[in-house]
Amino acid sequence: MADLKLSNTICYVTNKDKQAAFTYYPILAIGAGESGIALGCRLKEKLGCDQFRIFERQSGIGGTWWSNRYPGVACDIAAIFYSFSFAPNPKWTSMFPEGPEILEYLQCVCDKYQLNDKIQFNTDVTEIRWREDEELWDVHLTHLAPGLGDLSFTERQKRVKEQGPESVYLTQEVVKAKIVVSAAGGLVEPNEFPNSIAGREQFEGKVFHSARWDYEVDLNEKDVVVVGTGCSAIQFVPRLTKSPFNAKSVTQVMRSPPWVVPEIIPPFGKEKWEKWTPALFERIPLLARTCRLMLFLICELDFMLFFRDTAYHRKARKEVESRLMRHMKKTAPEKYHEILSPNYSLGCKRRIIDYGWLNCLNNPKIKLTTQPLTSLQPRGAILGPGRNYPDPKDVASKVSTDQVQIPADVVILANGFELTTWLHPLKVRGKGGALMQDVWNERGGPQAYMGATMDGFPNFFMIFGPNTATGHSSVILASENMIEYSLRFIRHILSGDVRTVEVKKDAEMAWTRKMQEKLQETVYNSGGCLNWYKAASGWNATTYP
């Protein structure tokens, strides 16, 4: 066993006790989304290491782009920036491509770097436990029935309850690894059906989350209720009344209005951009890199101008907010102007890029309301009494608070994802059997030094961990930064310079204090809104200040 601490080769270890046999991996990664793919590429390219395994719960690569397949799903960051710096794609068909094209790009990257045989699908990493005597991680794997990893954790649990464990789980296995890297993403586990809505059991129609879009549900001439007005809902709602869906009506329930940014038109217009840039970027790679750099600088300037909480930044935000309000009033029907006027600062929530949502509200088949969905009936829904926005105590508001009954055949949840419970449902146990989630709870909330490592959890790295999202830039840039940081230490472990790497507790806690203090100076924490960046306690484990 001692030799495994130094081994950099995948191997199957046997002994007289066959039950104790196991597979050993020098490096084991969790998740084959963009972070896991990037990690595999850089391990090969930068460290010359191909002795690793990536375990993916779902049945395909892509992470959020595999699970989110709703109509119109697309990236709201320009594709030339939402792609790997080491694997540029000059052939994007548009500035903001849709999900299938992004998935195709990620598959091409896997093909180029020969990662396909390094990824094992339909395998859920349920727990990892540090073995201090061996200086290795025990990694508990559950092999799932093909395709069932695409279900959410709650959906799998429900299936187990109704049909038995064998309907979901095939076998379990414990393997060992010298290094474990979590590349688990955030936009994968959808929020559950809200407990505040009664009558789910008696509803005769279909209910599904946009992140698990059910294309077998026929929306033709159906009355549809959509819960949410975030990035996903904004993209698919305008399509529901059009072919091939042809919904009879759409009622969209909004908790509070987003700040809506007009459609971003690329230089020289959409048609010329889509016609000429693929050929230009392919023939002049420097031009593509220059455009990518310019987008990065624009995003950083955007952050410096609007996301801090000073008198100057508040004034700058007010000027932009005025322009956005003019766009809203020019585009959306007047009857919605009051409920589409945010009462919080721009940037407090993620901004919405308007690719037809405000205009679709002119369609008489689409209704927007801030009255809460309070209950479901066999073929209907009850809105109210009351309203989510404006404040019901605002007597000057003309927005109704009266209870109304509407027809409903289908309910589509676009109420976001489980983002504040990091690593859920994975259990990470470090030194002394300490559960990482318990350590976080004791210290106030999810945290990690440089967003990547925790004291008491040696040789464990997180890609896109706590406080690494920027809220204004490309998530792929953040992932690449975390990977490059982690590789600095992984290199020394593989070379034998050190056996374990672990951040000091004082350093981790000092870093976290700094993060939370600096976040108080940003619009994320002080902008006057409820957002998915913060937990109910006010702890912000999502954004980087």
C-alpha positions as CSV (number, residue, x, y, z in Angstrom):
1,M,0.0,0.0,0.0
2,A,2.8,2.4,0.8
3,D,4.0,2.3,-2.8
4,L,0.7,3.7,-4.0
5,K,1.5,7.1,-2.3
6,L,4.2,7.5,-4.9
7,S,2.5,5.7,-7.9
8,N,1.5,7.8,-10.9
9,T,-0.1,5.0,-12.8
10,I,-3.7,3.7,-12.7
11,C,-3.7,0.2,-11.4
12,Y,-5.9,-2.5,-10.0
13,V,-4.7,-3.7,-6.6
14,T,-5.5,-7.2,-5.4
15,N,-4.6,-9.2,-2.3
16,K,-5.7,-12.4,-0.6
17,D,-8.9,-10.7,0.6
18,K,-10.7,-10.3,-2.7
19,Q,-13.3,-7.9,-1.1
20,A,-10.4,-5.5,-0.4
21,A,-9.4,-5.3,-4.0
22,F,-9.7,-1.8,-5.6
23,T,-8.7,0.4,-8.5
24,Y,-6.2,3.2,-7.8
25,Y,-6.1,6.5,-9.6
26,P,-3.3,9.1,-9.3
27,I,-5.9,11.8,-10.1
28,L,-9.6,11.4,-9.9
29,A,-11.9,14.2,-11.1
30,I,-15.6,14.7,-10.4
31,G,-17.7,16.1,-13.3
32,A,-17.3,16.2,-17.1
33,G,-18.7,19.7,-17.6
34,E,-16.5,22.5,-19.0
35,S,-14.3,22.5,-15.8
36,G,-13.7,18.8,-15.9
37,I,-12.9,18.9,-19.6
38,A,-10.5,21.8,-19.2
39,L,-8.8,20.0,-16.3
40,G,-8.3,16.9,-18.4
41,C,-6.9,18.9,-21.3
42,R,-4.5,20.8,-19.1
43,L,-3.3,17.7,-17.2
44,K,-2.3,16.3,-20.6
45,E,-1.0,19.4,-22.2
46,K,0.8,21.1,-19.2
47,L,1.8,18.2,-17.0
48,G,2.0,15.4,-19.6
49,C,-0.2,13.3,-17.4
50,D,-2.8,10.9,-18.8
51,Q,-3.2,8.8,-15.7
52,F,-6.5,10.2,-14.5
53,R,-10.2,9.4,-14.6
54,I,-13.2,11.7,-14.8
55,F,-16.4,10.4,-13.3
56,E,-19.6,12.0,-14.6
57,R,-23.1,11.3,-13.1
58,Q,-24.9,12.2,-16.3
59,S,-24.9,10.3,-19.5
60,G,-23.0,12.8,-21.6
61,I,-20.4,15.6,-21.3
62,G,-21.2,19.2,-20.9
63,G,-22.5,19.6,-17.4
64,T,-25.1,22.4,-17.4
65,W,-25.2,22.3,-21.2
66,W,-26.1,18.6,-21.2
67,S,-28.9,19.0,-18.6
68,N,-30.3,22.4,-19.8
69,R,-32.0,21.7,-23.1
70,Y,-35.0,24.0,-23.0
71,P,-36.0,25.8,-26.1
72,G,-33.7,28.7,-26.9
73,V,-31.0,27.8,-24.4
74,A,-28.0,29.9,-25.2
75,C,-25.0,31.6,-23.7
76,D,-25.3,35.2,-22.7
77,I,-21.5,35.7,-22.8
78,A,-19.9,36.1,-26.3
79,A,-18.8,32.7,-27.4
80,I,-15.3,33.8,-28.4
81,F,-14.9,34.5,-24.6
82,Y,-17.0,31.6,-23.5
83,S,-14.5,29.1,-24.8
84,F,-11.2,27.7,-23.7
85,S,-8.1,29.9,-24.2
86,F,-6.1,26.8,-25.2
87,A,-8.8,25.6,-27.6
88,P,-10.2,28.5,-29.6
89,N,-13.1,28.0,-31.9
90,P,-13.1,30.3,-34.9
91,K,-16.3,28.8,-36.4
92,W,-19.0,30.0,-34.0
93,T,-22.1,30.6,-36.1
94,S,-23.2,33.5,-34.0
95,M,-21.9,35.8,-31.2
96,F,-24.2,34.1,-28.7
97,P,-24.6,30.5,-29.8
98,E,-27.3,28.1,-28.5
99,G,-26.7,25.2,-26.3
100,P,-26.4,22.4,-28.9
101,E,-23.5,24.3,-30.6
102,I,-21.7,24.7,-27.3
103,L,-22.1,21.0,-26.6
104,E,-20.7,20.3,-30.0
105,Y,-17.7,22.5,-29.3
106,L,-17.0,20.7,-26.0
107,Q,-17.2,17.4,-27.7
108,C,-14.7,18.6,-30.3
109,V,-12.3,19.6,-27.5
110,C,-12.7,16.1,-26.0
111,D,-11.9,14.6,-29.4
112,K,-8.9,16.8,-29.9
113,Y,-7.4,16.0,-26.5
114,Q,-8.4,12.4,-26.6
115,L,-10.4,12.6,-23.4
116,N,-13.4,10.3,-24.3
117,D,-11.8,7.2,-22.9
118,K,-10.9,9.1,-19.7
119,I,-14.5,9.8,-18.9
120,Q,-16.9,7.3,-17.2
121,F,-20.6,8.2,-17.4
122,N,-23.6,7.2,-15.3
123,T,-21.3,7.1,-12.2
124,D,-22.2,9.2,-9.2
125,V,-19.4,10.1,-6.7
126,T,-21.4,10.0,-3.5
127,E,-18.6,10.4,-0.9
128,I,-14.9,10.8,-0.6
129,R,-13.0,10.1,2.7
130,W,-9.4,10.9,3.5
131,R,-7.4,7.9,4.9
132,E,-4.7,9.4,7.0
133,D,-2.8,6.2,7.4
134,E,-2.6,5.7,3.6
135,E,-2.6,9.4,2.6
136,L,-5.1,8.5,0.0
137,W,-8.8,9.3,-0.7
138,D,-11.4,6.5,-0.5
139,V,-13.9,7.4,-3.3
140,H,-17.3,5.9,-3.1
141,L,-18.9,5.4,-6.5
142,T,-22.5,4.5,-7.4
143,H,-23.0,3.1,-10.9
144,L,-26.4,4.2,-12.2
145,A,-28.8,2.7,-14.7
146,P,-28.0,4.4,-18.1
147,G,-29.6,7.8,-18.3
148,L,-30.8,8.0,-14.8
149,G,-27.9,10.3,-13.8
150,D,-29.6,12.9,-16.0
151,L,-32.4,13.1,-13.4
152,S,-32.0,15.5,-10.4
153,F,-31.1,14.1,-7.0
154,T,-34.7,14.6,-5.8
155,E,-36.1,12.8,-8.9
156,R,-33.8,9.9,-8.4
157,Q,-34.8,9.7,-4.7
158,K,-38.4,9.7,-5.7
159,R,-37.8,6.9,-8.2
160,V,-36.1,4.8,-5.6
161,K,-39.0,5.3,-3.2
162,E,-41.6,4.3,-5.8
163,Q,-39.7,1.6,-7.8
164,G,-37.0,0.4,-5.5
165,P,-33.2,1.0,-5.4
166,E,-32.5,-1.4,-8.2
167,S,-34.4,0.8,-10.6
168,V,-31.7,3.5,-10.2
169,Y,-28.6,2.0,-8.7
170,L,-26.7,-0.9,-10.3
171,T,-23.6,-1.4,-8.2
172,Q,-21.4,0.4,-5.7
173,E,-17.6,0.5,-5.6
174,V,-14.9,2.1,-3.6
175,V,-11.7,3.2,-5.4
176,K,-8.7,5.1,-4.1
177,A,-7.0,8.2,-5.4
178,K,-4.0,10.3,-4.5
179,I,-5.6,13.5,-5.7
180,V,-9.3,14.3,-6.0
181,V,-10.5,17.4,-8.0
182,S,-14.1,18.5,-7.8
183,A,-15.2,19.9,-11.1
184,A,-18.9,19.8,-10.2
185,G,-20.8,22.7,-11.6
186,G,-23.5,24.8,-10.1
187,L,-26.3,25.0,-12.7
188,V,-27.2,21.3,-12.5
189,E,-29.4,20.6,-9.5
190,P,-32.7,22.4,-10.0
191,N,-34.6,23.9,-7.1
192,E,-37.6,21.8,-6.0
193,F,-41.3,22.5,-6.4
194,P,-41.9,25.4,-4.0
195,N,-43.5,24.3,-0.7
196,S,-45.6,27.5,-0.7
197,I,-47.7,26.2,-3.6
198,A,-50.5,23.9,-2.4
199,G,-52.4,21.3,-4.5
200,R,-49.5,19.6,-6.4
201,E,-51.1,16.2,-5.8
202,Q,-54.5,17.1,-7.3
203,F,-53.1,18.9,-10.4
204,E,-53.9,16.7,-13.4
205,G,-51.4,18.4,-15.7
206,K,-47.7,18.1,-16.1
207,V,-45.0,19.8,-14.0
208,F,-41.4,20.0,-14.9
209,H,-38.3,22.2,-14.4
210,S,-36.8,24.0,-17.3
211,A,-33.5,22.3,-16.6
212,R,-35.2,19.0,-17.2
213,W,-37.3,20.0,-20.1
214,D,-39.8,17.4,-21.1
215,Y,-40.2,17.5,-24.8
216,E,-42.8,14.7,-24.6
217,V,-45.2,17.1,-23.1
218,D,-47.5,18.6,-25.8
219,L,-48.0,22.3,-25.3
220,N,-50.2,22.7,-28.3
221,E,-53.3,24.7,-27.3
222,K,-52.4,24.3,-23.7
223,D,-52.5,26.9,-20.9
224,V,-49.0,27.1,-19.5
225,V,-47.9,28.7,-16.2
226,V,-44.2,29.6,-16.0
227,V,-42.7,30.2,-12.5
228,G,-39.7,32.6,-12.7
229,T,-38.2,35.4,-14.8
230,G,-34.5,34.5,-14.7
231,C,-32.1,33.9,-17.5
232,S,-33.7,30.6,-18.6
233,A,-37.3,31.8,-18.6
234,I,-36.4,34.9,-20.5
235,Q,-35.0,32.7,-23.3
236,F,-37.8,30.1,-23.6
237,V,-41.0,32.1,-22.8
238,P,-41.0,34.0,-26.2
239,R,-41.0,30.7,-28.0
240,L,-43.9,29.0,-26.3
241,T,-46.7,30.5,-28.3
242,K,-44.8,29.9,-31.6
243,S,-44.4,26.8,-33.6
244,P,-43.7,24.0,-32.8
245,F,-45.1,24.6,-29.3
246,N,-48.1,26.7,-30.0
247,A,-49.3,27.2,-26.5
248,K,-52.8,28.7,-26.1
249,S,-51.7,31.0,-23.3
250,V,-48.6,31.6,-21.1
251,T,-48.9,33.1,-17.6
252,Q,-45.4,34.1,-16.3
253,V,-45.2,34.5,-12.5
254,M,-42.5,37.0,-11.4
255,R,-41.2,37.5,-7.9
256,S,-39.3,40.8,-8.7
257,P,-38.3,42.4,-12.0
258,P,-34.9,41.9,-13.5
259,W,-32.8,44.6,-15.0
260,V,-33.1,44.0,-18.8
261,V,-30.3,44.9,-21.1
262,P,-31.1,45.5,-24.8
263,E,-29.9,42.9,-27.2
264,I,-26.1,43.2,-27.8
265,I,-25.4,43.7,-31.5
266,P,-21.9,42.7,-32.6
267,P,-19.7,45.0,-34.5
268,F,-20.9,45.5,-38.1
269,G,-24.2,43.9,-37.3
270,K,-25.4,40.3,-36.7
271,E,-25.5,39.3,-40.3
272,K,-22.0,40.5,-41.2
273,W,-20.6,39.1,-38.0
274,E,-22.0,35.7,-38.6
275,K,-21.0,35.7,-42.3
276,W,-17.4,37.0,-42.1
277,T,-16.0,36.2,-38.6
278,P,-15.7,32.4,-39.0
279,A,-13.4,32.8,-42.0
280,L,-11.5,35.8,-40.6
281,F,-10.9,34.2,-37.3
282,E,-9.7,31.0,-38.9
283,R,-7.3,32.7,-41.2
284,I,-6.2,35.4,-38.8
285,P,-6.0,33.7,-35.3
286,L,-4.4,36.9,-33.9
287,L,-7.7,38.8,-34.7
288,A,-9.7,36.3,-32.7
289,R,-7.4,36.5,-29.8
290,T,-7.5,40.3,-30.0
291,C,-11.3,40.2,-29.9
292,R,-11.2,37.9,-27.0
293,L,-8.9,40.3,-25.1
294,M,-11.1,43.2,-25.9
295,L,-14.2,41.5,-24.5
296,F,-12.2,40.6,-21.4
297,L,-11.2,44.2,-20.9
298,I,-14.7,45.5,-21.5
299,C,-16.1,43.1,-18.9
300,E,-13.4,44.2,-16.4
301,L,-14.2,47.9,-17.1
302,D,-17.9,47.1,-16.6
303,F,-17.1,45.7,-13.2
304,M,-15.0,48.6,-12.2
305,L,-17.6,51.1,-13.3
306,F,-20.8,49.5,-11.9
307,F,-20.2,46.8,-9.3
308,R,-18.6,48.6,-6.4
309,D,-20.6,50.4,-3.8
310,T,-19.3,53.9,-3.6
311,A,-21.0,57.3,-4.4
312,Y,-19.3,57.3,-7.8
313,H,-20.4,53.8,-8.7
314,R,-23.9,54.4,-7.5
315,K,-24.1,57.5,-9.8
316,A,-22.7,55.6,-12.7
317,R,-25.3,52.8,-12.1
318,K,-28.1,55.4,-12.0
319,E,-27.2,56.7,-15.4
320,V,-27.2,53.2,-16.9
321,E,-30.4,52.3,-15.1
322,S,-32.1,55.3,-16.7
323,R,-31.2,54.0,-20.1
324,L,-32.5,50.5,-19.3
325,M,-35.7,51.9,-18.0
326,R,-36.2,53.8,-21.3
327,H,-35.6,50.6,-23.2
328,M,-38.2,48.8,-21.1
329,K,-40.8,51.5,-21.5
330,K,-40.3,51.7,-25.2
331,T,-40.5,47.9,-25.7
332,A,-42.9,46.5,-23.1
333,P,-46.7,47.3,-22.8
334,E,-47.5,50.2,-20.5
335,K,-49.6,48.0,-18.2
336,Y,-46.4,46.2,-17.1
337,H,-44.2,49.3,-16.6
338,E,-44.8,49.4,-12.9
339,I,-43.9,45.7,-12.2
340,L,-41.0,45.9,-14.6
341,S,-39.3,48.8,-12.7
342,P,-36.7,47.3,-10.3
343,N,-36.3,48.9,-6.9
344,Y,-32.8,47.7,-6.4
345,S,-29.4,48.5,-7.9
346,L,-28.2,47.3,-11.3
347,G,-25.9,44.3,-10.8
348,C,-27.3,43.2,-7.5
349,K,-28.9,40.3,-9.5
350,R,-27.6,38.9,-12.8
351,R,-28.7,41.1,-15.6
352,I,-30.9,39.8,-18.4
353,I,-30.1,40.3,-22.0
354,D,-33.3,41.0,-24.0
355,Y,-33.6,38.7,-27.0
356,G,-37.3,39.3,-27.4
357,W,-38.7,38.9,-23.9
358,L,-39.9,42.4,-23.4
359,N,-41.4,42.5,-26.9
360,C,-43.2,39.2,-26.4
361,L,-45.2,40.7,-23.6
362,N,-47.1,42.6,-26.3
363,N,-48.5,39.2,-27.3
364,P,-52.0,38.9,-25.9
365,K,-51.4,35.2,-25.3
366,I,-48.6,36.0,-22.8
367,K,-49.4,37.5,-19.4
368,L,-46.9,38.7,-16.8
369,T,-47.9,38.9,-13.1
370,T,-46.3,39.4,-9.8
371,Q,-49.1,37.8,-7.9
372,P,-47.8,34.6,-6.2
373,L,-48.9,31.2,-7.4
374,T,-50.5,30.0,-4.2
375,S,-52.2,26.7,-5.2
376,L,-53.0,24.3,-8.1
377,Q,-56.3,22.8,-8.9
378,P,-57.0,19.8,-11.2
379,R,-56.9,22.0,-14.3
380,G,-56.2,25.4,-13.0
381,A,-54.1,27.6,-10.7
382,I,-54.8,30.3,-8.1
383,L,-52.9,33.5,-8.1
384,G,-52.9,35.6,-4.9
385,P,-54.3,37.0,-2.8
386,G,-51.5,39.5,-2.5
387,R,-48.6,40.3,-4.7
388,N,-44.8,39.8,-4.7
389,Y,-44.0,43.2,-6.3
390,P,-44.4,46.1,-5.6
391,D,-44.6,45.8,-1.8
392,P,-48.2,45.0,-0.9
393,K,-47.9,47.8,1.7
394,D,-47.5,50.3,-1.2
395,V,-50.9,51.8,-1.3
396,A,-50.1,54.0,-4.2
397,S,-49.5,50.9,-6.4
398,K,-52.1,50.0,-9.0
399,V,-51.0,46.4,-9.2
400,S,-53.8,44.1,-8.1
401,T,-53.7,42.0,-5.0
402,D,-57.1,40.2,-5.6
403,Q,-57.1,36.5,-5.9
404,V,-57.7,35.2,-9.4
405,Q,-58.2,31.7,-10.9
406,I,-56.6,30.9,-14.2
407,P,-56.6,27.7,-16.4
408,A,-53.5,25.6,-16.3
409,D,-52.5,22.5,-18.1
410,V,-48.8,22.6,-17.7
411,V,-46.5,24.2,-15.0
412,I,-42.9,24.9,-16.0
413,L,-40.6,25.8,-13.1
414,A,-37.8,28.2,-13.9
415,N,-37.1,28.9,-10.3
416,G,-33.3,28.4,-10.4
417,F,-30.9,26.0,-9.0
418,E,-29.5,24.7,-5.7
419,L,-26.5,27.0,-5.5
420,T,-26.0,27.9,-1.8
421,T,-25.3,24.2,-0.7
422,W,-21.9,23.7,-2.2
423,L,-20.9,20.2,-3.4
424,H,-24.4,18.9,-2.6
425,P,-25.1,16.0,-2.5
426,L,-21.4,14.9,-2.4
427,K,-20.0,14.2,1.1
428,V,-16.4,15.2,1.6
429,R,-14.8,13.9,4.8
430,G,-11.2,15.0,5.6
431,K,-8.9,14.5,8.5
432,G,-10.5,13.0,11.5
433,G,-13.6,12.2,9.5
434,A,-14.7,15.9,9.5
435,L,-17.4,16.6,7.0
436,M,-16.6,19.6,4.9
437,Q,-20.2,20.9,5.0
438,D,-20.1,20.8,8.9
439,V,-16.8,22.7,8.9
440,W,-18.4,25.3,6.6
441,N,-21.4,25.6,8.9
442,E,-19.2,26.1,11.9
443,R,-17.3,28.9,10.1
444,G,-20.3,30.8,8.8
445,G,-20.7,29.4,5.3
446,P,-19.0,27.7,2.3
447,Q,-15.5,28.9,1.8
448,A,-12.1,27.9,0.4
449,Y,-8.7,29.4,0.1
450,M,-8.4,31.0,-3.3
451,G,-11.7,29.2,-4.0
452,A,-9.8,26.0,-4.4
453,T,-8.6,24.3,-1.1
454,M,-9.6,23.8,2.5
455,D,-7.5,23.1,5.6
456,G,-8.1,19.6,6.9
457,F,-8.7,18.2,3.4
458,P,-5.3,17.4,1.8
459,N,-4.9,16.8,-1.9
460,F,-8.4,18.0,-2.6
461,F,-9.0,20.8,-5.0
462,M,-12.2,22.5,-6.2
463,I,-12.5,24.0,-9.7
464,F,-15.0,26.9,-9.6
465,G,-15.3,26.6,-5.8
466,P,-16.7,29.2,-3.3
467,N,-16.3,32.9,-4.2
468,T,-14.9,32.3,-7.7
469,A,-17.9,33.5,-9.8
470,T,-17.5,37.0,-11.0
471,G,-21.1,37.9,-12.0
472,H,-19.8,40.0,-14.9
473,S,-17.4,37.8,-16.9
474,S,-16.9,34.3,-18.4
475,V,-17.2,31.3,-16.1
476,I,-14.7,29.5,-18.3
477,L,-12.1,32.1,-17.5
478,A,-12.7,31.5,-13.8
479,S,-12.4,27.8,-14.2
480,E,-9.2,28.0,-16.2
481,N,-7.7,30.2,-13.5
482,M,-8.6,27.7,-10.8
483,I,-7.2,24.8,-12.9
484,E,-3.9,26.6,-13.5
485,Y,-3.7,27.4,-9.7
486,S,-4.4,23.8,-8.7
487,L,-1.9,22.4,-11.3
488,R,0.9,24.3,-9.5
489,F,0.4,21.9,-6.5
490,I,-0.6,18.8,-8.4
491,R,2.6,19.0,-10.3
492,H,4.7,18.7,-7.1
493,I,2.5,15.8,-5.7
494,L,3.0,13.8,-8.9
495,S,6.7,14.5,-9.1
496,G,7.1,13.2,-5.6
497,D,8.4,16.6,-4.2
498,V,5.6,16.4,-1.6
499,R,3.2,13.7,-0.6
500,T,0.3,16.0,0.4
501,V,-0.7,19.6,0.0
502,E,-2.9,21.3,2.5
503,V,-3.6,25.0,3.1
504,K,-3.0,26.3,6.7
505,K,-6.1,27.0,8.7
506,D,-5.1,30.6,9.5
507,A,-4.5,31.4,5.9
508,E,-7.9,29.9,4.8
509,M,-9.8,31.8,7.5
510,A,-7.9,35.1,6.8
511,W,-8.8,34.7,3.1
512,T,-12.4,34.1,3.9
513,R,-12.7,37.1,6.2
514,K,-11.2,39.2,3.4
515,M,-13.7,37.9,0.9
516,Q,-16.7,38.6,3.1
517,E,-15.5,42.0,4.0
518,K,-14.7,43.0,0.4
519,L,-18.1,41.7,-0.7
520,Q,-19.8,44.2,1.6
521,E,-18.3,46.9,-0.7
522,T,-20.0,45.4,-3.8
523,V,-23.5,45.8,-5.2
524,Y,-24.0,42.0,-4.8
525,N,-24.4,42.5,-1.0
526,S,-25.5,46.1,-0.8
527,G,-27.7,46.4,-3.8
528,G,-31.0,46.0,-2.0
529,C,-32.2,42.7,-3.6
530,L,-32.7,39.0,-2.9
531,N,-30.3,37.1,-5.2
532,W,-29.0,33.6,-5.6
533,Y,-25.5,34.8,-4.7
534,K,-26.3,35.0,-1.0
535,A,-27.8,32.5,1.4
536,A,-30.6,33.4,3.8
537,S,-28.0,34.2,6.4
538,G,-26.5,36.8,4.2
539,W,-23.3,34.8,3.6
540,N,-22.1,35.2,0.0
541,A,-20.2,32.1,-1.1
542,T,-20.7,32.7,-4.8
543,T,-19.2,35.9,-6.1
544,Y,-15.6,37.2,-6.1
545,P,-15.3,40.8,-5.0
